[in-house]
Every structure is written in structure tokens, then in C-alpha cells.
Amino acid sequence: MSTTAEEGRFNLSAWALRHQALVVFLIALATAFGILAYTRLAQSEDPPFTFRVMVMRTFWPGATARQVQEQVTDRIGRKLQETPAIDFLRSYSRPGESLIFFTMKDSAPVSEVPATWYQVRKKVGDMAATLPQGVQGPFFNDEFGDVYTNIYTLEGDGFSPAQLHDYADQLRSVLLRVPGVAKIDYFGDPDQHIYIEISNTQLTRLGISPQQLG
């Protein structure tokens, strides 16, 4: 009885040994289809990646690190806690400057990222008017995770930083017309300043404070 039942079962190993030519053909066919499918896989040199971090930078000239922390960083941070998709905040306060990193939850759908950045800008923008007088910003940056493939240096003996900046603007206009170029940013470009020197005696006589000159 047991022998009959075993004989009735399909034995794959025995079948493969009896049909070796067919088995080899099927393996070769599957390998060929696998290689063909692999060569037709979609490829991207720089695959799209959604960066879920936004940076908020705020300036308060003349303020101490403690003042920046209490009057700017903490207040903006409390407002950002109202954002539903928030994961965590990381902030740095130093004299005259506040820097806040807003990080979204990894579980949040990619489609919600633009809407979250809009909410962050709106919430902080609505309370910006309540920040201390003299505060500049906040300024938002949600594109610092961009990938750059080429970096060029522009230098020239005898040229001022302002002149180099003007030539860089001309070069930027030309490069933006190249197919495939999406964005060009400047690195290490010094900010241009105008320095006003006036004696304290004259300021007092005119009734003007240094903050008004700024």
C-alpha cells in the first residue's frame, strides 16, 4: 500500500533526469530573458531624492547669542511645533544669527512635502512681524540638498570681488542656456557692503542712532 502511494507521487528530480535536454533549454531561456530585462531597466545618473529638511536663517545685528536664542530661535521653534509632519528641530544661536533645521517625518508621503514647506513658510511668516525690531528674515532654504555635478572657479589678478561677480553673472547667463543645466549657484561669493563712518558727536547733534543708519 505504501509502495503504491510513493509510485503515484510526481518526482521532479527523476523527471529532470529523464528530460535533461529540456531542462537545460528552459534554464538557458530563463537566463536570456533575465539578461534582456536587466538591460532594459530604467537608469538615472542622479536618481530623484526628496530631501525632507528645511533651513531657516534669521539675522539680528547687534544681538547677543542669548537674546537671539530667547527672542528669535525659541519663538520660531514653538511656532514650528504646530506643523503636523514635523519630526524634530535642530537649532543654533550665535551673536546676530539664528539657524533652525526643520526635519519632516520619513513616513510622510513625498506628495506632502511641498504642502509642508508652504505651511512652514506661512506659519513663520505670519509671526515674523512680532519678532524684535531690527530682525532680518527669516530666510528659508529647502533646496540645499541639491546635487551639483560641476564646480568652476573664477579668479583673476587685479580684479575686485565686485568685478568678478559681474563676470560670473555673464558666465551664469551663458551656462543656463546649455541643455540639461537646471540651476547655478554661487559659492564663496563675498557679500558687498557699504561702510559709513560718522563720529558719535555728529550722530548726537543730528539725533540719529546707529540702528537708523543700518
C-alpha positions, 0 to 999 in steps of 0.5 A, a space after each residue: 500500500 505504501 509502495 503504491 502511494 510513493 509510485 503515484 507521487 510526481 518526482 521532479 528530480 527523476 523527471 529532470 533526469 529523464 528530460 535533461 535536454 529540456 531542462 537545460 533549454 528552459 534554464 538557458 531561456 530563463 537566463 536570456 530573458 533575465 539578461 534582456 530585462 536587466 538591460 532594459 531597466 530604467 537608469 538615472 545618473 542622479 536618481 530623484 531624492 526628496 530631501 525632507 529638511 528645511 533651513 531657516 536663517 534669521 539675522 539680528 545685528 547687534 544681538 547677543 547669542 542669548 537674546 537671539 536664542 530667547 527672542 528669535 530661535 525659541 519663538 520660531 521653534 514653538 511656532 514650528 511645533 504646530 506643523 503636523 509632519 514635523 519630526 524634530 528641530 535642530 537649532 543654533 544661536 550665535 551673536 546676530 544669527 539664528 539657524 533652525 533645521 526643520 526635519 519632516 517625518 520619513 513616513 510622510 508621503 513625498 506628495 506632502 512635502 511641498 504642502 509642508 514647506 508652504 505651511 512652514 513658510 506661512 506659519 513663520 511668516 505670519 509671526 515674523 512681524 512680532 519678532 524684535 525690531 531690527 530682525 532680518 528674515 527669516 530666510 528659508 532654504 529647502 533646496 540645499 540638498 541639491 546635487 551639483 555635478 560641476 564646480 568652476 572657479 573664477 579668479 583673476 589678478 587685479 580684479 575686485 570681488 565686485 568685478 568678478 561677480 559681474 563676470 560670473 553673472 555673464 558666465 551664469 547667463 551663458 551656462 543656463 542656456 546649455 541643455 540639461 543645466 537646471 540651476 547655478 549657484 554661487 559659492 564663496 561669493 563675498 557679500 558687498 557692503 557699504 561702510 559709513 563712518 560718522 563720529 558719535 558727536 555728529 550722530 548726537 547733534 543730528 539725533 540719529 542712532 546707529 540702528 537708523 543708519 543700518 
